[in-house]
Amino acid sequence: ALGHTPGEVEMGEPDYVLATVWLNTKCTVCGEIEDRELKELKYLYEDGKFIPSIDEFTERLGKLYPYVKDCDYTTQVAVTDDDVLGSIIADGNRDRIGTILFFNNKIIDASSRSRRSTFSGLLCEFSTENMDEIVSAILGIIMAVDPSLEESDAADVARKMVISMVSSDPHYEDGIGYVFGNADGGNYRLVVSLEN
């Protein structure tokens, strides 16, 4: 009979797989949710670390990967909390805390030492020399790490990286660093890290 009295907007638990969060307005009298709005998250990181767990990020990457990639080769994405742009480039096998293996648009293996751990970067290796396939795979990875980008924006970032090939300085977009070039074994490699 008194009607609802809206309170302050409260943020629900973020969904890091879909990069969304519900904003709820509750009645201050009865506590009922009076209004809800679904908001897209702009960032998935803070304090130099990605917020999603390795499992959450793997699921997010798996959802985005098939839509932008149409090829039949293996891509390995290693998750790390090491100094990505330093020792990981120098020694690709060092201090990986998780690995995501893709083949034919599907995750075929996802393993990590610490399921709850956050991470600071990715090391992605491609077992193909087809640049169209590589750029398509990179597009999915960029969209997974940066939810603020639309597909066309992510494609621009991918193109800039491939054109600059092995620049001495990483290409930064909105606090996320991308370096693309040749790995020691001859495969192409993408390193993604957060700006501290």
C-alpha positions in Angstrom: 0.0 0.0 0.0 2.9 2.4 0.7 4.6 1.6 -2.6 8.2 0.9 -3.2 11.0 3.2 -2.2 14.0 2.7 -4.5 17.4 2.5 -2.8 20.9 2.8 -4.2 22.0 0.7 -7.2 23.9 -2.4 -6.0 26.2 -4.4 -8.2 25.7 -8.2 -8.3 28.3 -10.8 -8.7 30.1 -10.3 -12.1 30.1 -13.0 -14.7 33.6 -13.0 -16.1 32.8 -15.6 -18.7 30.2 -13.3 -20.4 31.9 -10.1 -19.1 28.6 -8.9 -17.6 27.2 -7.8 -14.3 23.6 -7.1 -13.0 22.9 -3.7 -11.4 20.1 -4.1 -9.0 17.9 -1.4 -7.3 16.2 -2.7 -4.2 13.3 -1.3 -2.3 14.5 0.2 1.0 11.2 -0.9 2.7 10.7 -4.5 1.6 14.0 -5.4 0.0 12.4 -6.5 -3.2 14.5 -5.9 -6.4 12.6 -3.1 -8.1 14.8 -2.6 -11.2 17.6 -4.6 -12.9 20.0 -3.6 -15.6 22.6 -5.9 -17.3 25.8 -4.0 -17.8 28.8 -5.2 -19.9 32.2 -5.1 -18.1 34.7 -2.9 -19.8 37.8 -4.5 -18.1 38.6 -7.9 -16.9 41.7 -6.9 -15.0 43.0 -4.8 -12.1 46.3 -4.3 -10.3 48.3 -6.0 -13.1 46.3 -9.2 -13.0 43.4 -10.7 -14.9 40.4 -11.0 -12.5 38.9 -14.3 -14.0 40.2 -17.6 -12.7 42.0 -19.7 -15.3 38.8 -21.8 -15.6 36.6 -18.8 -16.2 39.0 -17.3 -18.8 39.3 -20.7 -20.6 35.5 -20.8 -20.8 35.3 -17.3 -22.1 37.9 -17.9 -24.7 36.2 -21.1 -25.7 32.9 -19.2 -26.3 34.6 -16.5 -28.5 37.1 -18.7 -30.3 34.7 -20.6 -32.7 33.0 -17.5 -34.0 36.1 -15.9 -35.4 38.3 -18.9 -36.3 37.8 -21.3 -39.1 40.9 -23.4 -39.4 42.1 -26.8 -38.6 45.4 -26.4 -36.7 46.5 -26.5 -33.1 46.8 -23.3 -31.0 48.3 -23.4 -27.5 47.6 -20.7 -25.0 49.7 -20.7 -21.9 48.6 -18.7 -18.9 51.3 -17.2 -16.7 51.8 -14.9 -13.8 55.5 -14.5 -14.6 57.1 -11.4 -16.1 55.6 -12.2 -19.5 57.5 -9.7 -21.7 60.8 -10.7 -20.1 61.5 -14.3 -19.1 58.6 -15.9 -21.0 59.9 -14.7 -24.3 63.4 -15.7 -23.4 62.2 -19.1 -22.1 58.8 -20.2 -23.4 58.4 -23.1 -21.0 59.0 -21.2 -17.7 56.5 -20.7 -15.0 53.3 -21.5 -16.9 50.3 -21.9 -14.5 47.9 -23.1 -17.1 47.6 -24.2 -20.7 44.7 -24.1 -23.1 45.0 -26.3 -26.2 42.7 -25.6 -29.2 42.2 -27.7 -32.2 39.5 -27.5 -34.9 37.6 -24.7 -33.1 37.4 -26.7 -29.8 39.3 -26.8 -26.5 40.8 -30.2 -26.4 42.7 -29.7 -23.1 42.7 -27.1 -20.4 45.0 -27.8 -17.4 46.3 -25.6 -14.7 48.3 -26.0 -11.5 46.0 -23.6 -9.6 42.4 -23.5 -10.6 41.6 -20.4 -8.5 44.7 -18.4 -9.6 44.6 -15.1 -11.4 47.2 -14.5 -14.1 49.0 -11.6 -15.7 49.5 -12.8 -19.3 49.2 -15.2 -22.1 51.7 -16.9 -24.4 50.0 -18.1 -27.6 51.8 -20.3 -30.2 50.5 -21.1 -33.6 51.5 -24.3 -35.5 50.7 -22.8 -38.9 52.2 -20.2 -41.2 48.9 -19.2 -42.8 48.6 -15.6 -41.7 44.8 -15.4 -42.3 44.3 -18.3 -39.9 46.6 -16.7 -37.3 44.9 -13.3 -37.5 41.5 -15.0 -37.0 42.8 -16.9 -34.0 44.4 -13.7 -32.6 41.0 -11.9 -33.0 39.4 -14.4 -30.6 42.1 -14.0 -28.1 42.0 -10.2 -28.2 38.2 -10.2 -27.7 38.6 -12.6 -24.8 41.1 -10.4 -22.9 39.4 -7.1 -23.7 35.6 -7.1 -23.5 35.5 -3.4 -24.4 36.4 -4.1 -28.0 33.9 -4.8 -30.7 34.9 -7.3 -33.4 36.0 -4.6 -35.8 38.1 -2.9 -33.1 39.7 -6.2 -32.2 40.5 -6.8 -35.9 42.2 -3.4 -36.0 44.4 -4.3 -33.1 45.3 -7.7 -34.7 46.2 -6.0 -38.0 48.5 -3.5 -36.2 50.3 -6.3 -34.4 50.9 -8.4 -37.5 52.0 -5.3 -39.5 54.5 -4.3 -36.8 55.9 -7.8 -36.4 58.5 -8.1 -33.6 58.7 -4.5 -32.6 61.1 -3.8 -29.8 58.2 -2.2 -27.9 54.9 -3.9 -27.3 51.8 -2.5 -28.9 49.5 -1.3 -26.0 45.8 -0.9 -26.3 43.9 0.3 -23.2 46.5 -1.1 -20.7 47.0 -4.5 -22.4 50.3 -5.1 -24.3 50.5 -7.3 -27.4 53.7 -8.5 -29.0 53.6 -10.7 -32.1 56.5 -12.4 -33.9 58.5 -15.6 -34.6 59.2 -18.1 -31.8 62.5 -20.0 -31.6 61.1 -23.1 -33.2 59.9 -21.1 -36.2 56.2 -20.9 -35.2 54.5 -17.6 -34.7 53.9 -16.4 -31.2 51.6 -13.8 -29.5 52.4 -12.5 -26.0 49.7 -10.7 -24.1 50.5 -8.9 -20.9 49.1 -6.2 -18.6 50.6 -2.8 -18.2 51.8 -2.3 -14.6 
